[in-house]
C-alpha cells in the first residue's frame, strides 16, 4: 500500500515518512498495490446498469437510422462506435468515470499506480468487451458464446483478489470507490 499523502510505500496504518494516519476501508478491501478502496460487484453492476439505461435510447435511434440508410451490420458498427466514444471519452478523462460510475460512486484507475488511466487503456478496456460482443454479428449460435464469455469476464472479479474482471486485467486497470 502507498501513502495517499506522500506516496511512500507503507505496511502500517501510520506512514513512517510523513506521519499521516490511514484508516482501513470499511469493506476491508483495500488494493494491496495502490492502497485505494476497491469497488465491489454490486457497485460495478449498478454502474453498468446506469450506463446501459443512459445509452439505450440514443443507441436505438442511431441503430434504426443507420439500418434504414445502409444495413444491419453497419448499424451494429455505429452502435459500437457510440458506446466506444462514450466509454473511452469518459474513462480517459480526468474523473476516470462514466455517468454510471458517478451514480455508483466508482472510477477506473491504473492497476499499477492508482492514477488516472490513459486513452490507450480506455481503448483496450472497451475493445476487449466489444470484441466478444461483436461475435454476435456472426450469427449461428455465437450468441451463446457471447453470453458465456460475458459471464466469465464480469463474474471473474468475484474470485480475483484485486476484484479485476478479465477486461480490467487486459487493460491493466482496477475499479475503485470514488
C-alpha positions as CSV (number, residue, x, y, z in Angstrom):
1,X,0.0,0.0,0.0
2,X,1.1,3.5,-0.7
3,X,0.6,6.7,1.5
4,X,-2.0,8.9,-0.1
5,X,-0.2,11.9,1.3
6,X,3.4,11.5,0.3
7,X,3.4,8.3,-1.9
8,X,5.8,6.3,0.3
9,X,5.3,2.6,0.5
10,X,3.7,1.7,3.8
11,X,2.7,-1.5,5.6
12,X,1.1,0.0,8.7
13,X,-1.7,2.4,9.4
14,X,0.7,5.3,10.2
15,X,3.1,6.4,7.4
16,X,6.7,6.4,8.7
17,X,7.7,9.1,6.3
18,X,5.1,11.9,6.8
19,X,3.2,10.6,9.9
20,X,-0.3,10.6,8.3
21,X,-2.7,8.0,9.8
22,X,-4.5,5.9,7.2
23,X,-7.8,4.3,8.2
24,X,-8.6,0.9,6.6
25,X,-11.7,0.8,4.4
26,X,-14.9,-0.3,5.9
27,X,-15.1,-3.1,3.4
28,X,-11.6,-4.3,4.3
29,X,-10.8,-4.5,0.6
30,X,-8.0,-2.0,0.0
31,X,-6.0,-2.7,-3.1
32,X,-2.6,-4.0,-1.9
33,X,-0.7,-2.3,-4.7
34,X,-2.3,1.2,-4.7
35,X,-4.0,1.4,-1.3
36,X,-7.3,2.5,-3.0
37,X,-10.6,1.0,-1.9
38,X,-11.8,-1.5,-4.5
39,X,-15.4,-1.3,-5.8
40,X,-17.4,-4.5,-5.3
41,X,-19.6,-6.5,-7.6
42,X,-22.9,-4.6,-6.9
43,X,-21.4,-1.2,-7.3
44,X,-19.9,-2.2,-10.6
45,X,-23.2,-3.8,-11.7
46,X,-25.0,-0.6,-10.8
47,X,-22.6,1.5,-12.8
48,X,-23.1,-0.8,-15.8
49,X,-26.8,-0.8,-15.4
50,X,-27.0,3.1,-15.2
51,X,-24.7,3.4,-18.3
52,X,-26.9,0.9,-20.3
53,X,-30.0,2.8,-19.4
54,X,-28.4,6.0,-20.5
55,X,-27.3,4.6,-23.8
56,X,-30.4,2.6,-24.8
57,X,-32.4,5.4,-26.3
58,X,-29.6,7.0,-28.3
59,X,-28.4,3.5,-29.3
60,X,-31.8,2.5,-30.7
61,X,-32.2,5.8,-32.5
62,X,-28.7,5.5,-34.2
63,X,-29.2,1.9,-34.9
64,X,-32.6,2.5,-36.6
65,X,-31.3,5.5,-38.6
66,X,-28.2,3.7,-39.9
67,X,-30.0,0.5,-40.6
68,X,-32.6,2.4,-42.7
69,X,-29.8,4.1,-44.7
70,X,-27.5,1.2,-45.0
71,X,-27.7,-2.3,-43.5
72,X,-27.9,-4.0,-40.1
73,X,-24.2,-4.8,-39.9
74,X,-23.3,-1.1,-40.4
75,X,-25.9,-0.2,-37.8
76,X,-24.2,-2.5,-35.3
77,X,-20.9,-0.9,-36.0
78,X,-22.5,2.6,-35.5
79,X,-23.8,1.3,-32.1
80,X,-20.3,0.1,-31.1
81,X,-18.9,3.5,-32.1
82,X,-21.5,5.3,-30.0
83,X,-20.6,3.2,-26.9
84,X,-16.9,3.4,-27.6
85,X,-17.0,7.2,-27.8
86,X,-18.9,7.4,-24.6
87,X,-16.9,4.9,-22.6
88,X,-13.4,5.9,-23.9
89,X,-14.2,9.6,-23.7
90,X,-15.3,9.5,-20.1
91,X,-12.9,6.9,-18.7
92,X,-9.8,8.6,-20.2
93,X,-11.0,11.9,-18.8
94,X,-9.7,13.4,-15.5
95,X,-12.6,11.9,-13.5
96,X,-12.0,8.4,-14.8
97,X,-15.7,7.6,-14.6
98,X,-18.7,7.3,-16.9
99,X,-22.0,8.9,-15.8
100,X,-23.0,5.4,-14.5
101,X,-19.7,5.4,-12.5
102,X,-20.8,8.8,-11.0
103,X,-24.1,7.3,-9.9
104,X,-22.5,4.3,-8.4
105,X,-19.5,6.2,-6.9
106,X,-16.9,4.2,-8.8
107,X,-14.0,5.2,-11.0
108,X,-11.4,3.3,-13.1
109,X,-7.7,3.7,-12.2
110,X,-4.4,2.3,-13.4
111,X,-3.7,-1.0,-11.7
112,X,0.0,-0.2,-11.1
113,X,-0.1,3.3,-9.9
114,X,-3.7,4.1,-8.9
115,X,-3.7,7.2,-11.1
116,X,-5.9,8.2,-14.0
117,X,-5.9,5.7,-16.9
118,X,-4.6,6.6,-20.3
119,X,-6.5,6.8,-23.6
120,X,-4.8,3.6,-24.6
121,X,-6.0,1.8,-21.5
122,X,-9.6,3.0,-22.0
123,X,-9.4,1.8,-25.7
124,X,-8.1,-1.6,-24.6
125,X,-10.8,-2.0,-21.9
126,X,-13.6,-1.1,-24.3
127,X,-12.1,-3.1,-27.1
128,X,-11.9,-6.3,-25.1
129,X,-15.7,-6.1,-24.3
130,X,-16.6,-5.0,-27.8
131,X,-14.6,-7.8,-29.4
132,X,-16.6,-10.6,-27.7
133,X,-19.8,-8.5,-28.1
134,X,-19.2,-8.4,-31.9
135,X,-19.2,-12.2,-32.2
136,X,-23.0,-11.8,-32.1
137,X,-22.8,-10.4,-35.7
138,X,-21.5,-13.8,-36.9
139,X,-24.9,-15.4,-36.0
140,X,-25.5,-19.2,-35.9
141,X,-25.1,-19.8,-32.2
142,X,-22.5,-17.2,-31.4
143,X,-24.9,-15.5,-29.0
144,X,-24.4,-18.4,-26.6
145,X,-20.7,-17.9,-26.7
146,X,-21.1,-14.2,-26.2
147,X,-23.2,-14.7,-23.1
148,X,-20.7,-17.3,-21.7
149,X,-17.7,-15.0,-22.3
150,X,-19.5,-12.0,-20.8
151,X,-20.5,-14.0,-17.7
152,X,-16.9,-15.3,-17.2
153,X,-15.5,-11.8,-17.8
154,X,-17.8,-10.0,-15.5
155,X,-18.0,-12.6,-12.7
156,X,-14.2,-13.1,-12.6
157,X,-14.0,-10.2,-10.2
158,X,-15.7,-12.4,-7.5
159,X,-12.6,-14.7,-7.4
160,X,-9.9,-12.2,-8.1
161,X,-8.1,-10.7,-5.1
162,X,-8.0,-7.2,-6.7
163,X,-11.6,-7.5,-8.0
164,X,-10.5,-7.3,-11.6
165,X,-12.5,-8.5,-14.5
166,X,-10.8,-10.0,-17.5
167,X,-11.1,-6.7,-19.4
168,X,-9.5,-4.9,-16.3
169,X,-6.6,-7.3,-16.5
170,X,-6.2,-6.9,-20.2
171,X,-6.1,-3.1,-19.9
172,X,-4.2,-3.1,-16.5
173,X,-7.0,-1.2,-14.7
174,X,-8.9,-1.5,-11.4
175,X,-12.2,-0.1,-10.4
176,X,-12.2,1.8,-7.1
177,X,-14.6,3.7,-5.0
178,X,-14.8,7.4,-6.0
